[in-house]
Amino acid sequence: MNQQGGRLPVEIDTTVAHEARVYDYWLGGKDNFEADRALGDAIAGHIPTIKTMARANRAFVGRAVRYLVRECGIRQFLDIGTGIPTSGNVHEVAQSAEPGCRVVYVDNDPIVLAHARALMTSTDEGATKFLFADLHDPDAILSDPALTETLDLTQPTAVMLVAVLMYFRENEEVRQVLGKLMGAVPSGSYLTITHPTADFDPEAMAGVVASAEQSGIPFQPRSESEVAALFDGMDLVEPGVAPVLAWRPDPEPAGVTQLHPERRVDPHSAYYWAAMGRKR
């Protein structure tokens, strides 16, 4: 297991909420602590459907990865802000479609590190690695030997930033990070982003921001135009910037929504934008 890309913590401070563990709580996982659950519940007080939104975000990952492998021919993934392993990890989806896919995961939560062996499983043809590093320091990620040992950055690579960029308050810092990451991969590479937004319910999202900030976690929702700007100079994949539930949704079985109109899902019921762009 790689242990570069950042100084490893000696112990985990369970009294402070961590975004990866809060997300784990929403997904029904068990790798979270009282502080994480308290923040998760506080956010749920503003958005009662937050657990459904977390699942919608997770389902998007599967759709995006399958699209990248099957339609775009991508065989390499750099997944930053991995989170605690759960069903439908990037390598599981990618390698089920093409066994030779190679995946590098990056996260800065020691709990994720402790579970990294679950991410290390791979097909014989492919490979997976885990880097303990922080997206705020993209140079550390890109210079880690385990990255270049696993991925050939002269070949098209998919950079996955799913529900992670909201922890950057400043748009300029986000642009700098994206510039370094996408500058390290060749033409034909892809950038995939989901991002919470206040566009659908400003009052509810304001409550989420307040709860996160009170727990010491910076949280910056972004508008549709702000998310679109993150793809400047890239070719957006159809349907462009879309609600996460409306980005290439899996087709319903024939006749289901006609017979059961109550099952129709409002695409704006999950407060995330989603988009994918191709580097020219």
C-alpha positions in Angstrom: 0.0 0.0 0.0 1.4 3.4 -1.0 2.0 5.8 1.9 3.3 8.8 0.1 1.5 12.0 -0.9 1.2 13.4 2.6 2.3 12.9 6.2 0.2 10.1 7.7 -1.6 10.9 10.9 -0.7 9.1 14.1 -4.3 8.9 15.3 -7.8 9.9 14.2 -9.6 12.8 15.9 -13.1 11.3 16.2 -14.4 14.5 17.9 -14.1 16.5 14.7 -16.5 15.8 11.8 -14.9 14.7 8.5 -16.7 15.1 5.2 -15.9 11.5 4.0 -17.3 10.0 7.2 -20.5 12.2 7.1 -21.0 11.0 3.5 -20.5 7.4 4.8 -23.2 8.0 7.4 -25.6 9.2 4.8 -25.0 6.2 2.6 -25.7 3.9 5.6 -22.1 3.0 6.4 -20.7 2.2 9.8 -17.3 4.0 9.5 -18.4 7.2 11.2 -18.4 8.7 14.7 -20.7 10.9 16.8 -19.4 14.2 15.4 -19.9 12.9 11.9 -23.5 11.8 12.6 -24.2 15.1 14.4 -23.2 17.1 11.4 -25.0 14.7 9.0 -28.2 15.1 11.1 -27.8 18.9 11.2 -27.6 19.1 7.5 -30.5 16.7 7.1 -32.5 19.1 9.2 -32.2 21.6 6.4 -32.5 19.0 3.6 -34.4 16.0 4.8 -33.7 14.2 1.5 -29.9 14.5 1.9 -29.5 10.7 2.1 -31.3 10.2 -1.2 -29.1 12.9 -2.7 -26.0 11.1 -1.5 -27.2 7.9 -3.2 -28.0 9.8 -6.4 -24.5 11.2 -6.4 -23.1 7.7 -5.9 -25.3 6.3 -8.8 -24.0 9.1 -11.0 -20.4 7.8 -10.5 -21.5 4.4 -11.9 -23.1 6.0 -15.0 -20.2 8.3 -15.6 -17.5 5.6 -15.3 -19.5 3.2 -17.6 -19.8 6.0 -20.2 -16.1 6.8 -20.0 -15.1 3.2 -20.5 -17.7 2.1 -23.0 -18.2 5.2 -25.1 -14.9 7.1 -24.7 -12.4 4.3 -24.5 -10.9 5.5 -21.2 -8.8 2.9 -19.3 -7.3 5.1 -16.6 -8.9 7.0 -13.7 -7.7 9.4 -11.1 -10.4 9.6 -8.5 -9.8 12.4 -6.0 -11.9 12.6 -2.9 -12.6 8.9 -3.0 -14.4 8.5 0.3 -14.9 5.4 2.3 -15.2 2.3 0.1 -18.7 1.2 -0.6 -20.4 -0.8 -3.4 -19.8 0.6 -6.8 -16.3 2.0 -6.4 -14.7 3.4 -9.6 -12.5 0.4 -10.2 -15.3 -2.1 -9.7 -17.5 -0.4 -12.3 -14.6 0.3 -14.7 -13.1 -3.2 -14.5 -16.4 -4.9 -14.9 -16.7 -3.1 -18.2 -13.0 -3.5 -19.2 -10.8 -5.6 -16.9 -7.6 -3.8 -17.9 -8.7 -0.4 -16.4 -6.2 1.2 -13.9 -7.4 3.4 -11.0 -5.6 5.7 -8.6 -7.7 6.8 -5.6 -6.8 9.9 -3.5 -8.2 10.9 -0.1 -7.0 12.7 3.0 -9.1 10.9 5.6 -7.2 8.3 7.7 -10.4 6.2 7.9 -10.3 5.9 4.1 -6.6 5.0 4.4 -7.5 2.3 6.9 -10.0 0.8 4.5 -7.7 1.2 1.4 -7.2 -2.5 1.1 -10.8 -2.8 0.1 -9.9 -0.5 -2.8 -6.7 -2.4 -3.7 -8.6 -5.4 -5.1 -8.2 -5.5 -8.8 -8.4 -7.7 -11.8 -5.1 -9.3 -12.9 -5.2 -7.2 -16.0 -5.8 -3.9 -14.3 -4.4 -2.1 -11.2 -5.5 0.1 -8.3 -3.6 2.3 -5.9 -4.4 4.6 -3.0 -2.7 7.9 -2.3 -3.0 9.6 1.1 -3.0 13.2 -0.2 -5.1 16.4 -0.3 -6.6 18.0 -3.3 -5.4 21.4 -2.0 -1.9 20.2 -2.9 -2.2 18.8 -6.5 1.5 18.9 -6.9 1.9 16.3 -4.2 -0.6 14.1 -6.0 1.0 14.5 -9.4 4.5 13.9 -8.1 3.8 10.8 -6.1 5.7 7.8 -7.6 2.7 5.5 -7.0 0.7 7.7 -9.4 3.1 7.4 -12.3 3.7 3.7 -11.6 0.0 3.0 -12.0 -1.1 5.5 -14.6 0.5 6.4 -17.9 -0.2 10.1 -18.0 0.8 10.3 -21.7 -2.5 8.4 -22.3 -6.0 9.8 -21.9 -7.1 9.7 -18.3 -10.4 10.5 -16.5 -10.0 12.9 -13.6 -13.0 12.3 -11.2 -13.9 15.1 -8.7 -17.2 14.0 -7.4 -18.7 16.1 -4.5 -15.3 17.5 -3.5 -14.8 21.0 -5.0 -17.4 22.6 -2.6 -14.6 22.4 0.1 -12.8 25.2 -1.7 -14.2 28.6 -0.9 -12.4 30.5 -3.7 -13.2 30.0 -7.4 -9.6 31.0 -8.3 -8.1 28.2 -6.1 -10.4 25.7 -7.8 -9.3 27.0 -11.2 -5.6 26.7 -10.2 -6.1 23.1 -9.0 -8.0 22.1 -12.1 -5.3 23.7 -14.3 -2.6 21.6 -12.7 -4.5 18.4 -12.8 -5.8 18.7 -16.4 -2.4 20.2 -17.5 -0.8 16.9 -16.4 -3.0 14.7 -18.7 -3.1 14.7 -22.5 -5.7 15.7 -25.1 -8.6 13.3 -25.0 -8.7 13.1 -21.2 -11.9 13.8 -19.3 -12.9 15.8 -16.3 -16.0 14.7 -14.3 -17.5 16.9 -11.6 -20.5 16.9 -9.4 -21.1 20.0 -7.2 -23.8 21.0 -4.7 -25.7 24.1 -5.6 -28.1 26.7 -4.1 -29.8 27.1 -7.4 -32.7 24.7 -6.5 -33.4 25.7 -2.9 -31.3 28.7 -1.7 -32.7 28.7 1.8 -32.0 25.0 2.4 -28.5 25.3 1.0 -27.8 28.3 3.2 -28.6 26.1 6.2 -26.2 23.4 5.0 -23.4 25.9 4.6 -24.0 27.3 8.1 -24.0 23.8 9.7 -20.8 22.7 7.8 -19.0 26.0 8.7 -20.0 25.6 12.4 -18.3 22.2 12.3 -15.1 23.7 10.8 -15.7 22.4 7.3 -15.6 25.0 4.5 -18.6 24.6 2.2 -19.2 26.6 -1.0 -22.1 25.7 -3.2 -21.8 26.9 -6.8 -24.3 28.0 -9.5 -24.8 26.4 -12.9 -22.7 29.1 -14.6 -19.9 28.7 -12.0 -19.8 24.9 -12.6 -19.9 25.5 -16.4 -16.9 27.9 -16.0 -14.8 25.0 -14.5 -14.9 23.4 -18.0 -13.7 26.5 -19.9 -11.6 25.4 -22.9 -13.1 21.9 -22.8 -15.8 20.2 -24.8 -18.8 19.4 -22.6 -20.3 16.0 -23.0 -24.0 16.0 -23.6 -26.2 17.0 -21.8 -23.7 19.6 -20.5 -24.2 20.9 -17.0 -27.3 19.1 -15.7 -28.9 18.1 -12.4 -27.1 15.0 -11.2 -30.3 13.0 -11.6 -30.7 14.1 -15.2 -27.2 13.4 -16.4 -27.6 10.4 -18.7 -30.0 8.6 -16.4 -30.5 4.9 -16.8 -33.6 4.2 -18.8 -36.7 3.2 -16.9 -38.2 -0.2 -17.8 -40.7 0.2 -20.6 -44.0 1.5 -19.3 -43.0 2.0 -15.7 -43.6 5.7 -15.5 -46.8 5.5 -17.6 -48.2 2.9 -15.2 -46.7 4.5 -12.1 -46.5 8.3 -12.6 -45.7 8.7 -8.9 -42.3 7.1 -9.6 -41.2 10.0 -11.8 -38.3 11.7 -10.1 -38.0 15.5 -10.1 -34.4 16.0 -11.4 -34.1 19.1 -9.2 -34.8 17.1 -6.0 -31.0 16.4 -5.6 -29.2 19.7 -5.2 -26.2 18.9 -7.3 -25.0 19.9 -10.8 -23.1 17.2 -12.8 -21.0 17.6 -15.9 -18.2 16.0 -17.9 -15.8 17.6 -20.3 -13.2 16.4 -22.8 -9.8 18.1 -23.0 -9.1 19.3 -26.5 
